């Protein structure tokens, strides 16, 4: 069975996550303007995407880097 591709919104979430911003303000503005999401909703969606194999196919370097960061943060708790 063939998997559906990531939605345009999911790809946009990953694209924003992969961009470098000079601080939280510009990222929050991009999330609100491009996605129409609150920063909290954006990070919840991004976190769910990190477990999606389609996201790994779309942006392997980014997803692997963010997975490592997530694990590091969990280990620090």
C-alpha positions in Angstrom: 0.0 0.0 0.0 1.3 3.4 -0.9 1.5 6.1 1.7 0.0 9.5 1.1 2.5 12.3 0.8 2.9 15.0 3.4 0.4 17.8 3.2 1.4 21.2 2.0 1.0 22.5 5.6 3.2 19.7 7.0 5.9 20.5 4.4 5.6 24.2 5.3 6.1 23.3 9.0 9.3 21.5 8.2 10.5 24.3 5.9 10.0 26.8 8.7 11.7 24.5 11.2 14.7 24.3 8.9 15.2 28.0 8.5 17.5 30.0 10.7 15.9 32.9 12.6 17.6 35.6 14.6 15.3 34.9 17.6 11.9 33.7 18.6 10.0 36.7 17.3 10.7 36.2 13.5 9.9 32.5 13.8 6.6 33.2 15.6 5.7 35.8 13.0 6.4 33.4 10.1 4.4 30.6 11.8 1.4 33.0 12.2 1.6 34.5 8.7 2.4 31.4 6.7 0.6 28.7 8.6 -2.1 30.6 10.6 -1.0 28.7 13.7 -0.1 29.7 17.2 3.5 28.9 18.1 2.2 26.3 20.5 0.2 24.5 17.8 3.2 24.8 15.4 5.6 23.1 17.9 3.0 20.4 18.7 2.6 19.7 14.9 6.4 19.7 14.4 6.9 17.3 17.3 4.3 14.9 15.8 6.0 15.2 12.4 9.3 14.1 13.8 7.7 10.6 14.3 6.3 10.5 10.7 8.4 8.5 8.2 7.2 10.8 5.4 8.8 13.7 7.2 12.0 11.8 7.4 11.9 11.2 3.7 11.1 14.9 3.0 13.9 16.4 5.2 16.1 13.7 6.6 18.9 15.9 8.0 16.4 18.3 9.7 14.3 15.5 11.1 17.2 13.5 12.4 18.8 16.7 14.0 15.5 17.6 15.7 15.0 14.0 16.9 18.4 14.1 18.5 17.7 17.5 20.1 14.3 16.2 21.4 16.0 13.1 22.9 18.7 15.3 24.5 16.1 17.5 26.1 14.2 14.4 27.4 17.3 12.9 28.9 18.0 16.2 30.8 14.7 16.0 32.6 
